[in-house]
């Protein structure tokens, strides 16, 4: 409309401002406004496919975690209009990571250096259904299989929890494995096992017992940490984004090489 030859057919300045202020327009321009006084930390998208599998008929949602000195704010937006449809607040805690695990969203936060908390929300109702308190551990990363949720911690541990909320509530203690004295930076679940990244190493753990099955140290001349891990859509490649460097590596998820 702005390029119309007849000036009378062009929009006014007020109309243009109204149009470009719409969330739908800003989304098209790759801008997603999150109106919060707190700092944006982590987010995850729940697609309509995820919701359909959970027997919910809704459009795509964006779950956003913001935090500050007073705690963590978890807001849920519709992705098409960026309308806020739900909000929760975790007092005093700072968020570490967020992950969609089946029909639940797991939010890990940290309360100082004393303990970590995992708050579990149902994507059906968007309500908090359970929380887990980890003494002397704070979750740094999460991944899941069809049955289990795996959490790496800043203290070098790997925890495994059932995805069944009722089983979590009735279980006295989760299974865990001490990996190393430094933080677990990344974690992915492949067809053959569990991959954990820690400084300059990748560790391979058994999904059931968390027993150590091997390790790999990338042969690089520069002092780069392996960093975050991400599994490809077809499950054949594990990608790593290095800390302290500018490179991205691809690892065979089948051959562990």
TORKOL-4160 file (C-alpha; in steps of 0.2 Angstrom, whole numbers, padded with zeros to 4 digits, m for minus):
257
<pt num="1" X="0000" Y="0000" Z="0000"/>
<pt num="2" X="0015" Y="0012" Z="0003"/>
<pt num="3" X="0020" Y="0010" Z="m0015"/>
<pt num="4" X="0003" Y="0015" Z="m0022"/>
<pt num="5" X="0005" Y="0027" Z="m0036"/>
<pt num="6" X="m0010" Y="0037" Z="m0030"/>
<pt num="7" X="m0005" Y="0046" Z="m0013"/>
<pt num="8" X="m0023" Y="0044" Z="m0007"/>
<pt num="9" X="m0022" Y="0025" Z="m0008"/>
<pt num="10" X="m0007" Y="0025" Z="0004"/>
<pt num="11" X="m0009" Y="0022" Z="0022"/>
<pt num="12" X="m0006" Y="0036" Z="0035"/>
<pt num="13" X="0008" Y="0036" Z="0047"/>
<pt num="14" X="m0003" Y="0031" Z="0061"/>
<pt num="15" X="m0009" Y="0016" Z="0051"/>
<pt num="16" X="0008" Y="0011" Z="0047"/>
<pt num="17" X="0013" Y="0012" Z="0066"/>
<pt num="18" X="m0002" Y="0002" Z="0071"/>
<pt num="19" X="0002" Y="m0012" Z="0058"/>
<pt num="20" X="0021" Y="m0014" Z="0062"/>
<pt num="21" X="0017" Y="m0014" Z="0080"/>
<pt num="22" X="0006" Y="m0030" Z="0078"/>
<pt num="23" X="0015" Y="m0046" Z="0085"/>
<pt num="24" X="0010" Y="m0055" Z="0069"/>
<pt num="25" X="0020" Y="m0042" Z="0059"/>
<pt num="26" X="0035" Y="m0042" Z="0071"/>
<pt num="27" X="0035" Y="m0061" Z="0070"/>
<pt num="28" X="0037" Y="m0060" Z="0051"/>
<pt num="29" X="0052" Y="m0049" Z="0054"/>
<pt num="30" X="0059" Y="m0062" Z="0066"/>
<pt num="31" X="0055" Y="m0051" Z="0081"/>
<pt num="32" X="0046" Y="m0058" Z="0096"/>
<pt num="33" X="0043" Y="m0045" Z="0109"/>
<pt num="34" X="0043" Y="m0052" Z="0127"/>
<pt num="35" X="0037" Y="m0039" Z="0139"/>
<pt num="36" X="0045" Y="m0042" Z="0156"/>
<pt num="37" X="0055" Y="m0032" Z="0168"/>
<pt num="38" X="0066" Y="m0048" Z="0171"/>
<pt num="39" X="0080" Y="m0054" Z="0160"/>
<pt num="40" X="0076" Y="m0067" Z="0147"/>
<pt num="41" X="0086" Y="m0083" Z="0150"/>
<pt num="42" X="0078" Y="m0098" Z="0142"/>
<pt num="43" X="0063" Y="m0103" Z="0131"/>
<pt num="44" X="0056" Y="m0119" Z="0122"/>
<pt num="45" X="0043" Y="m0121" Z="0109"/>
<pt num="46" X="0028" Y="m0133" Z="0111"/>
<pt num="47" X="0021" Y="m0137" Z="0093"/>
<pt num="48" X="0003" Y="m0141" Z="0089"/>
<pt num="49" X="0010" Y="m0159" Z="0085"/>
<pt num="50" X="0017" Y="m0160" Z="0103"/>
<pt num="51" X="0000" Y="m0154" Z="0110"/>
<pt num="52" X="m0010" Y="m0166" Z="0098"/>
<pt num="53" X="0001" Y="m0181" Z="0105"/>
<pt num="54" X="m0005" Y="m0175" Z="0123"/>
<pt num="55" X="m0023" Y="m0175" Z="0117"/>
<pt num="56" X="m0024" Y="m0156" Z="0117"/>
<pt num="57" X="m0030" Y="m0146" Z="0103"/>
<pt num="58" X="m0021" Y="m0129" Z="0103"/>
<pt num="59" X="m0009" Y="m0119" Z="0092"/>
<pt num="60" X="0010" Y="m0118" Z="0095"/>
<pt num="61" X="0016" Y="m0111" Z="0111"/>
<pt num="62" X="0031" Y="m0102" Z="0117"/>
<pt num="63" X="0037" Y="m0105" Z="0135"/>
<pt num="64" X="0048" Y="m0091" Z="0141"/>
<pt num="65" X="0059" Y="m0091" Z="0157"/>
<pt num="66" X="0064" Y="m0074" Z="0164"/>
<pt num="67" X="0073" Y="m0071" Z="0180"/>
<pt num="68" X="0080" Y="m0058" Z="0192"/>
<pt num="69" X="0085" Y="m0055" Z="0210"/>
<pt num="70" X="0067" Y="m0060" Z="0216"/>
<pt num="71" X="0065" Y="m0076" Z="0206"/>
<pt num="72" X="0060" Y="m0084" Z="0190"/>
<pt num="73" X="0045" Y="m0079" Z="0179"/>
<pt num="74" X="0038" Y="m0093" Z="0167"/>
<pt num="75" X="0026" Y="m0086" Z="0154"/>
<pt num="76" X="0017" Y="m0095" Z="0140"/>
<pt num="77" X="0013" Y="m0086" Z="0124"/>
<pt num="78" X="0004" Y="m0091" Z="0108"/>
<pt num="79" X="0016" Y="m0090" Z="0094"/>
<pt num="80" X="0005" Y="m0082" Z="0081"/>
<pt num="81" X="0000" Y="m0067" Z="0091"/>
<pt num="82" X="0012" Y="m0067" Z="0106"/>
<pt num="83" X="m0003" Y="m0067" Z="0118"/>
<pt num="84" X="0002" Y="m0071" Z="0136"/>
<pt num="85" X="m0010" Y="m0086" Z="0141"/>
<pt num="86" X="m0002" Y="m0091" Z="0157"/>
<pt num="87" X="0011" Y="m0085" Z="0170"/>
<pt num="88" X="0020" Y="m0093" Z="0185"/>
<pt num="89" X="0033" Y="m0087" Z="0197"/>
<pt num="90" X="0046" Y="m0096" Z="0207"/>
<pt num="91" X="0052" Y="m0085" Z="0221"/>
<pt num="92" X="0070" Y="m0083" Z="0224"/>
<pt num="93" X="0076" Y="m0096" Z="0211"/>
<pt num="94" X="0086" Y="m0092" Z="0195"/>
<pt num="95" X="0082" Y="m0103" Z="0180"/>
<pt num="96" X="0095" Y="m0114" Z="0173"/>
<pt num="97" X="0086" Y="m0123" Z="0159"/>
<pt num="98" X="0069" Y="m0128" Z="0152"/>
<pt num="99" X="0064" Y="m0144" Z="0142"/>
<pt num="100" X="0049" Y="m0152" Z="0134"/>
<pt num="101" X="0049" Y="m0170" Z="0140"/>
<pt num="102" X="0033" Y="m0179" Z="0133"/>
<pt num="103" X="0018" Y="m0170" Z="0139"/>
<pt num="104" X="0026" Y="m0160" Z="0153"/>
<pt num="105" X="0038" Y="m0145" Z="0153"/>
<pt num="106" X="0053" Y="m0147" Z="0165"/>
<pt num="107" X="0060" Y="m0131" Z="0172"/>
<pt num="108" X="0076" Y="m0132" Z="0182"/>
<pt num="109" X="0081" Y="m0118" Z="0193"/>
<pt num="110" X="0094" Y="m0114" Z="0207"/>
<pt num="111" X="0092" Y="m0108" Z="0224"/>
<pt num="112" X="0109" Y="m0101" Z="0228"/>
<pt num="113" X="0122" Y="m0114" Z="0231"/>
<pt num="114" X="0112" Y="m0125" Z="0243"/>
<pt num="115" X="0100" Y="m0134" Z="0231"/>
<pt num="116" X="0092" Y="m0135" Z="0214"/>
<pt num="117" X="0073" Y="m0137" Z="0210"/>
<pt num="118" X="0065" Y="m0145" Z="0195"/>
<pt num="119" X="0047" Y="m0139" Z="0193"/>
<pt num="120" X="0036" Y="m0150" Z="0181"/>
<pt num="121" X="0021" Y="m0142" Z="0172"/>
<pt num="122" X="0008" Y="m0151" Z="0162"/>
<pt num="123" X="0006" Y="m0144" Z="0144"/>
<pt num="124" X="m0012" Y="m0149" Z="0145"/>
<pt num="125" X="m0017" Y="m0137" Z="0159"/>
<pt num="126" X="m0001" Y="m0127" Z="0160"/>
<pt num="127" X="m0002" Y="m0130" Z="0179"/>
<pt num="128" X="0012" Y="m0135" Z="0190"/>
<pt num="129" X="0010" Y="m0154" Z="0194"/>
<pt num="130" X="0026" Y="m0158" Z="0204"/>
<pt num="131" X="0043" Y="m0152" Z="0209"/>
<pt num="132" X="0059" Y="m0160" Z="0214"/>
<pt num="133" X="0072" Y="m0154" Z="0226"/>
<pt num="134" X="0090" Y="m0159" Z="0223"/>
<pt num="135" X="0101" Y="m0156" Z="0238"/>
<pt num="136" X="0118" Y="m0149" Z="0234"/>
<pt num="137" X="0115" Y="m0151" Z="0215"/>
<pt num="138" X="0109" Y="m0139" Z="0202"/>
<pt num="139" X="0103" Y="m0145" Z="0185"/>
<pt num="140" X="0113" Y="m0138" Z="0170"/>
<pt num="141" X="0105" Y="m0147" Z="0156"/>
<pt num="142" X="0091" Y="m0160" Z="0152"/>
<pt num="143" X="0087" Y="m0173" Z="0139"/>
<pt num="144" X="0074" Y="m0187" Z="0138"/>
<pt num="145" X="0070" Y="m0204" Z="0131"/>
<pt num="146" X="0053" Y="m0212" Z="0129"/>
<pt num="147" X="0053" Y="m0217" Z="0147"/>
<pt num="148" X="0066" Y="m0207" Z="0156"/>
<pt num="149" X="0072" Y="m0189" Z="0159"/>
<pt num="150" X="0091" Y="m0186" Z="0161"/>
<pt num="151" X="0098" Y="m0171" Z="0170"/>
<pt num="152" X="0116" Y="m0166" Z="0171"/>
<pt num="153" X="0121" Y="m0155" Z="0185"/>
<pt num="154" X="0134" Y="m0141" Z="0189"/>
<pt num="155" X="0142" Y="m0152" Z="0201"/>
<pt num="156" X="0146" Y="m0166" Z="0189"/>
<pt num="157" X="0132" Y="m0178" Z="0192"/>
<pt num="158" X="0119" Y="m0186" Z="0180"/>
<pt num="159" X="0102" Y="m0190" Z="0187"/>
<pt num="160" X="0088" Y="m0201" Z="0179"/>
<pt num="161" X="0070" Y="m0199" Z="0183"/>
<pt num="162" X="0055" Y="m0208" Z="0176"/>
<pt num="163" X="0044" Y="m0198" Z="0164"/>
<pt num="164" X="0029" Y="m0205" Z="0174"/>
<pt num="165" X="0024" Y="m0192" Z="0186"/>
<pt num="166" X="0015" Y="m0204" Z="0198"/>
<pt num="167" X="0031" Y="m0215" Z="0198"/>
<pt num="168" X="0042" Y="m0199" Z="0202"/>
<pt num="169" X="0030" Y="m0195" Z="0217"/>
<pt num="170" X="0031" Y="m0212" Z="0224"/>
<pt num="171" X="0050" Y="m0215" Z="0221"/>
<pt num="172" X="0061" Y="m0212" Z="0236"/>
<pt num="173" X="0077" Y="m0208" Z="0227"/>
<pt num="174" X="0082" Y="m0206" Z="0208"/>
<pt num="175" X="0096" Y="m0215" Z="0200"/>
<pt num="176" X="0112" Y="m0205" Z="0199"/>
<pt num="177" X="0130" Y="m0206" Z="0193"/>
<pt num="178" X="0145" Y="m0195" Z="0198"/>
<pt num="179" X="0153" Y="m0191" Z="0182"/>
<pt num="180" X="0167" Y="m0178" Z="0186"/>
<pt num="181" X="0171" Y="m0164" Z="0197"/>
<pt num="182" X="0166" Y="m0150" Z="0185"/>
<pt num="183" X="0149" Y="m0146" Z="0177"/>
<pt num="184" X="0140" Y="m0157" Z="0164"/>
<pt num="185" X="0138" Y="m0145" Z="0149"/>
<pt num="186" X="0127" Y="m0155" Z="0138"/>
<pt num="187" X="0117" Y="m0171" Z="0137"/>
<pt num="188" X="0108" Y="m0180" Z="0123"/>
<pt num="189" X="0100" Y="m0197" Z="0122"/>
<pt num="190" X="0104" Y="m0208" Z="0106"/>
<pt num="191" X="0098" Y="m0225" Z="0101"/>
<pt num="192" X="0114" Y="m0233" Z="0108"/>
<pt num="193" X="0116" Y="m0223" Z="0124"/>
<pt num="194" X="0118" Y="m0207" Z="0134"/>
<pt num="195" X="0130" Y="m0194" Z="0129"/>
<pt num="196" X="0137" Y="m0181" Z="0141"/>
<pt num="197" X="0149" Y="m0167" Z="0138"/>
<pt num="198" X="0161" Y="m0161" Z="0151"/>
<pt num="199" X="0175" Y="m0149" Z="0148"/>
<pt num="200" X="0186" Y="m0157" Z="0135"/>
<pt num="201" X="0178" Y="m0174" Z="0135"/>
<pt num="202" X="0162" Y="m0184" Z="0129"/>
<pt num="203" X="0156" Y="m0198" Z="0141"/>
<pt num="204" X="0145" Y="m0212" Z="0136"/>
<pt num="205" X="0133" Y="m0219" Z="0149"/>
<pt num="206" X="0121" Y="m0234" Z="0149"/>
<pt num="207" X="0103" Y="m0227" Z="0149"/>
<pt num="208" X="0097" Y="m0240" Z="0161"/>
<pt num="209" X="0111" Y="m0241" Z="0174"/>
<pt num="210" X="0120" Y="m0225" Z="0171"/>
<pt num="211" X="0136" Y="m0235" Z="0171"/>
<pt num="212" X="0151" Y="m0227" Z="0161"/>
<pt num="213" X="0153" Y="m0236" Z="0145"/>
<pt num="214" X="0167" Y="m0226" Z="0138"/>
<pt num="215" X="0174" Y="m0208" Z="0134"/>
<pt num="216" X="0181" Y="m0198" Z="0120"/>
<pt num="217" X="0193" Y="m0183" Z="0120"/>
<pt num="218" X="0192" Y="m0173" Z="0104"/>
<pt num="219" X="0209" Y="m0171" Z="0096"/>
<pt num="220" X="0210" Y="m0152" Z="0094"/>
<pt num="221" X="0225" Y="m0141" Z="0095"/>
<pt num="222" X="0216" Y="m0127" Z="0103"/>
<pt num="223" X="0209" Y="m0128" Z="0121"/>
<pt num="224" X="0191" Y="m0129" Z="0117"/>
<pt num="225" X="0177" Y="m0137" Z="0128"/>
<pt num="226" X="0165" Y="m0148" Z="0120"/>
<pt num="227" X="0151" Y="m0138" Z="0125"/>
<pt num="228" X="0132" Y="m0140" Z="0121"/>
<pt num="229" X="0126" Y="m0156" Z="0113"/>
<pt num="230" X="0111" Y="m0158" Z="0101"/>
<pt num="231" X="0105" Y="m0173" Z="0092"/>
<pt num="232" X="0100" Y="m0172" Z="0074"/>
<pt num="233" X="0082" Y="m0175" Z="0069"/>
<pt num="234" X="0086" Y="m0192" Z="0061"/>
<pt num="235" X="0096" Y="m0197" Z="0076"/>
<pt num="236" X="0112" Y="m0201" Z="0067"/>
<pt num="237" X="0122" Y="m0185" Z="0071"/>
<pt num="238" X="0127" Y="m0177" Z="0088"/>
<pt num="239" X="0131" Y="m0159" Z="0085"/>
<pt num="240" X="0142" Y="m0150" Z="0098"/>
<pt num="241" X="0145" Y="m0131" Z="0099"/>
<pt num="242" X="0162" Y="m0128" Z="0108"/>
<pt num="243" X="0164" Y="m0116" Z="0123"/>
<pt num="244" X="0180" Y="m0105" Z="0121"/>
<pt num="245" X="0180" Y="m0107" Z="0102"/>
<pt num="246" X="0171" Y="m0103" Z="0086"/>
<pt num="247" X="0169" Y="m0121" Z="0079"/>
<pt num="248" X="0154" Y="m0133" Z="0078"/>
<pt num="249" X="0158" Y="m0152" Z="0077"/>
<pt num="250" X="0147" Y="m0167" Z="0070"/>
<pt num="251" X="0149" Y="m0184" Z="0079"/>
<pt num="252" X="0142" Y="m0200" Z="0072"/>
<pt num="253" X="0129" Y="m0205" Z="0085"/>
<pt num="254" X="0130" Y="m0223" Z="0079"/>
<pt num="255" X="0149" Y="m0226" Z="0079"/>
<pt num="256" X="0153" Y="m0213" Z="0093"/>
<pt num="257" X="0167" Y="m0205" Z="0083"/>
